[in-house]
Amino acid sequence: MTPETGSQGAASGREAEDREHLRTLSEQLDWLVTESLPREIPHPDTLNTIELVRLMNREDAGVAGAVEAVLPAVAEAVDLIASSFGQGGRLFYVGAGTSGRLGVLDASECPPTFGSDPSLVTGIIAGGRDALIRSSEGLEDDGDRGWNDLEEAGVGPGDVVVGITASTRTPYVLGALRQARARGVGTIYLTCNPEGMPGVEADVAINPVVGPEIVAGSTRLKAGTATKMIVNMLTTAAFVKQGKVYGNLMVDVRPVSDKLRARARRIVMLACGVGFDEADAALRSTSEEVRIAILMLRGGLEEEEARSLVDRSGTGRGVRDLLDGLPPACDADKSDENRE
């Protein structure tokens, strides 16, 4: 056998292995709901524009019901995350493609909304920052890279990892979940198919089944919508349980723009039943800290007293808890009137 025939044989062998790998993967995709052909859905390419968008809207209408069906699992995941936060832990999303982008999006919106440290919720996507604007789906096939990226981000025991894979089988995500669980990290497995991949275990599994997409396999559609709904629930509910909301008001919002500064004043006005001038004065005196301003106005506290109260309370105590036992500085009924 010449070197040429030897190399040809090796290439042929690799091609045969690749063919069998793709055959196995194709068989796996056969049983995924998100990859199936929508038998009861009209073919999009036969519809006019208004029919097409009506079809998409009709299909989207079922997403909320699919999410509703898994709310017990969502609540369990929220409690796991909130417990981690309460003990100094952090939350990491890990995903590829659309799933990864949705995790990064949710993570990036937590600091401005809840005043959280940017490192408290982190989104990790296969391919890194470039993958947010340019497809890097080929990197999702590396089963070791997901855990390596988590390690580089500093994940450890006491933290929680949410692995997002609409199709159930993304190696980048599954490898990260397996390694995280083996090292004592809390794990949540979010997928949009009825059953997860065999051999994948997590502390909590969330699987809203939204059904076939109008474009088979395009999980940026209904599956993406369900995923965004759920990740928004996870962080919002966990931060509510951490005292980041008073009533339905954001008390730790960071007023870093004119719009947010105006919103901060409206929050203080609604929370305390005061006018703009009083809310503005309180916020200016506290360097725009909404929580401190509310404690001052509702609790009749000086700024130093309000800050001391917050410092002594530690993390996870909300404004409502801190005000318990303090004589309110303004009539709660006024606050309710201002909401109307």
C-alpha positions in Angstrom: 0.0 0.0 0.0 1.4 3.4 -1.0 1.2 6.5 1.2 -1.4 7.9 -1.2 -3.7 4.9 -0.9 -3.2 4.9 2.8 -4.2 8.5 3.1 -7.2 7.9 0.8 -8.2 5.0 3.1 -8.0 7.1 6.2 -10.0 9.9 4.5 -12.6 7.3 3.5 -12.8 6.0 7.1 -13.3 9.5 8.5 -16.0 10.1 6.0 -17.8 6.9 6.9 -17.5 7.8 10.6 -18.9 11.3 9.9 -21.7 9.8 7.9 -22.7 7.5 10.7 -22.5 10.4 13.2 -24.8 12.4 11.1 -27.2 9.5 10.7 -27.4 9.1 14.4 -28.0 12.8 15.0 -30.7 12.8 12.3 -32.4 10.0 14.1 -32.2 11.9 17.3 -33.8 14.9 15.6 -36.6 12.8 14.4 -38.2 12.6 17.8 -37.8 16.2 18.7 -41.0 18.2 18.6 -39.2 21.4 17.7 -37.8 19.6 14.6 -41.0 18.0 13.5 -43.1 19.0 10.5 -46.2 20.9 11.5 -48.9 18.7 10.0 -51.8 20.9 10.9 -50.0 24.2 10.0 -50.4 25.5 6.5 -47.2 25.8 4.4 -45.9 29.4 5.0 -44.7 29.7 1.4 -48.3 29.2 0.1 -49.7 32.2 2.1 -50.0 35.8 1.3 -48.5 38.3 3.8 -51.5 38.9 6.1 -52.2 35.1 6.2 -48.6 34.5 7.1 -48.4 36.9 10.0 -51.8 35.7 11.2 -50.5 32.2 11.2 -47.4 33.2 13.2 -49.6 35.2 15.7 -52.0 32.2 16.1 -49.1 29.9 16.9 -47.5 32.3 19.3 -50.8 32.5 21.2 -50.2 28.9 22.5 -46.8 29.7 24.0 -48.2 31.1 27.3 -50.2 27.9 27.8 -47.1 25.8 27.4 -45.3 27.9 29.9 -48.2 27.8 32.3 -48.0 24.0 32.3 -44.4 24.0 33.7 -44.9 26.8 36.3 -44.3 24.4 39.3 -40.8 23.6 37.8 -40.2 27.3 37.2 -41.1 28.1 40.8 -38.8 25.3 42.0 -36.0 26.9 39.9 -36.7 30.3 41.3 -36.4 29.1 44.9 -33.1 27.4 44.0 -31.7 30.7 42.5 -33.1 32.9 45.4 -31.5 30.5 47.9 -28.2 30.8 46.1 -28.4 34.6 46.0 -29.2 34.6 49.7 -26.0 32.7 50.4 -23.7 34.8 48.2 -24.1 32.6 45.1 -24.4 33.6 41.5 -26.5 32.6 38.5 -25.0 31.6 35.2 -26.9 31.0 31.9 -25.1 28.8 29.4 -26.4 28.2 25.8 -25.6 28.4 22.1 -27.3 30.3 19.3 -30.6 31.8 20.1 -30.7 30.1 23.5 -27.4 31.6 24.5 -28.4 35.1 23.3 -31.6 35.0 25.3 -29.6 34.1 28.4 -27.1 36.9 27.8 -30.0 39.3 27.2 -31.7 38.5 30.5 -28.5 38.7 32.4 -27.6 42.1 30.9 -30.9 43.6 31.9 -30.7 42.7 35.6 -28.3 45.5 36.8 -30.3 48.4 35.4 -33.6 46.9 36.6 -32.7 45.6 40.0 -29.4 47.4 40.8 -27.6 44.1 41.0 -23.9 43.6 40.6 -23.1 42.8 36.9 -21.4 39.6 38.1 -24.4 38.3 39.9 -26.2 37.1 36.8 -23.9 36.1 33.8 -24.8 34.9 30.4 -22.3 32.6 28.6 -22.8 31.8 24.9 -20.8 29.5 22.7 -18.4 31.7 20.7 -18.4 34.5 23.3 -19.3 38.1 22.5 -18.9 37.8 18.7 -21.7 35.1 18.7 -24.2 37.8 19.9 -24.2 39.4 16.5 -22.8 36.7 14.2 -23.8 33.1 14.1 -21.3 30.7 15.7 -23.5 27.6 15.9 -20.6 25.3 14.9 -19.1 25.8 18.3 -22.1 24.2 20.1 -20.7 20.8 19.2 -17.8 21.0 21.6 -19.0 19.2 24.8 -16.0 20.4 26.9 -16.0 24.1 25.9 -19.2 24.9 27.9 -17.7 23.9 31.2 -14.4 25.5 30.3 -16.2 28.8 29.7 -18.0 28.4 33.0 -14.8 27.8 34.9 -13.2 30.9 33.3 -16.2 32.9 34.6 -15.5 31.6 38.1 -18.4 29.3 38.7 -18.3 27.2 41.9 -20.3 25.4 44.6 -23.2 27.5 45.8 -23.8 29.0 42.3 -26.6 27.9 39.9 -26.2 27.1 36.2 -29.2 27.3 33.8 -28.4 25.3 30.7 -30.7 26.4 27.8 -31.0 24.1 24.8 -34.4 24.2 23.0 -33.5 21.0 21.2 -32.4 19.1 24.4 -29.1 17.9 22.8 -26.6 20.8 22.4 -23.2 19.3 23.5 -21.9 22.7 24.7 -24.8 23.0 27.1 -25.0 19.3 28.2 -21.3 19.1 28.9 -21.6 22.2 31.1 -24.5 20.9 33.0 -22.9 17.5 33.6 -19.6 19.0 34.9 -21.4 21.6 37.0 -23.6 19.0 38.7 -20.6 16.8 39.4 -18.9 19.7 41.2 -21.8 20.6 43.4 -23.2 23.5 41.4 -26.9 23.9 41.3 -28.3 23.0 37.8 -31.4 23.9 35.9 -32.1 22.3 32.5 -34.4 24.4 30.2 -35.6 22.8 27.0 -38.6 23.0 24.7 -39.1 19.3 24.1 -41.1 16.7 26.2 -38.2 14.7 27.3 -34.6 15.6 28.0 -31.5 13.9 26.6 -30.9 10.5 28.3 -28.2 10.6 30.9 -28.6 14.4 31.6 -29.6 15.1 35.1 -30.3 18.5 36.8 -31.7 19.7 40.1 -34.7 21.2 38.1 -35.9 20.4 34.6 -38.2 22.9 32.8 -39.6 21.8 29.5 -42.4 23.9 28.0 -43.6 22.0 24.9 -44.6 24.7 22.4 -45.1 22.2 19.5 -43.7 22.3 16.0 -42.5 25.6 14.6 -44.0 27.0 11.4 -40.5 26.8 10.0 -39.4 23.3 11.2 -36.5 23.5 13.5 -36.3 27.3 13.8 -36.4 27.5 17.5 -36.0 31.3 17.5 -39.7 31.4 17.0 -42.1 29.8 19.6 -39.4 28.0 21.5 -37.4 31.3 21.7 -40.5 33.1 23.0 -41.1 30.5 25.7 -37.5 30.6 26.7 -37.5 34.4 27.1 -40.6 34.2 29.2 -39.1 31.7 31.5 -35.7 33.3 32.0 -37.4 36.6 32.7 -39.5 34.8 35.3 -36.4 33.2 36.9 -34.5 36.4 37.5 -37.5 38.7 38.2 -39.1 36.4 40.8 -35.7 35.6 42.4 -35.0 39.4 42.8 -38.5 40.0 44.1 -37.7 37.4 46.8 -34.5 39.2 47.5 -36.4 42.4 48.3 -35.7 44.3 45.1 -39.3 45.3 44.7 -41.6 47.3 46.9 -45.2 46.6 45.9 -44.6 46.5 42.2 -42.0 49.2 42.1 -38.3 48.9 41.3 -36.6 50.2 44.4 -33.0 49.5 43.3 -33.3 50.9 39.8 -30.1 52.6 38.7 -31.0 56.1 37.4 -28.2 56.3 34.7 -30.3 58.2 32.1 -32.8 61.0 32.1 -35.6 58.6 31.6 -34.5 56.5 34.5 -34.0 59.5 36.7 -37.6 60.6 35.9 -38.8 57.0 36.6 -37.0 57.1 40.0 -38.9 60.2 41.0 -42.2 58.7 39.9 -41.4 55.5 42.0 -40.7 57.6 45.1 -43.9 59.6 44.5 -46.0 56.5 44.1 -44.4 54.7 47.0 -44.7 57.6 49.4 -47.7 59.6 48.2 -45.6 62.7 47.8 -45.3 65.3 45.0 -42.5 65.7 42.5 -40.6 68.3 44.5 -40.4 66.2 47.7 -39.4 63.1 45.8 -36.8 65.1 43.8 -35.3 66.6 46.9 -35.0 63.2 48.6 -33.3 61.6 45.6 -30.9 64.4 45.2 -29.9 64.2 48.8 -29.3 60.4 48.5 -27.3 60.4 45.2 -30.4 59.0 43.4 -30.8 56.0 45.6 -34.5 55.1 45.5 -34.5 52.7 48.4 -32.9 55.2 50.8 -35.2 58.0 49.6 -38.3 55.8 50.3 -37.1 54.8 53.7 -36.5 58.4 54.6 -39.9 59.6 53.5 -42.0 56.6 54.6 -40.1 55.9 57.8 -39.5 59.5 58.9 -35.7 58.7 58.9 -32.7 60.9 58.3 -30.5 59.7 55.5 -27.9 58.4 57.9 -30.5 56.4 59.8 -31.9 55.0 56.6 -28.5 53.9 55.4 -27.7 52.4 58.8 -31.0 50.4 58.7 -30.1 49.0 55.3 -26.5 48.2 56.3 -27.7 46.4 59.5 -30.3 44.4 57.6 -27.9 42.6 55.2 -29.0 41.3 51.8 -32.4 40.0 50.9 -34.4 42.4 53.1 -37.0 44.4 51.3 -38.3 47.9 51.9 -41.5 46.5 53.3 -39.7 44.4 55.9 -37.5 47.3 56.9 -40.4 49.6 57.4 -42.1 47.1 59.8 -42.4 48.6 63.2 -41.4 52.1 62.0 -44.1 54.8 62.1 -44.8 55.7 58.4 -43.9 59.3 57.5 -46.6 59.5 55.0 -50.1 58.1 54.7 -50.2 54.8 52.9 -53.7 55.6 51.6 -52.2 58.5 49.7 -49.8 56.1 48.0 -52.8 54.0 46.9 -54.6 57.1 45.6 -51.6 58.1 43.5 -51.6 54.7 41.8 -55.1 55.2 40.5 
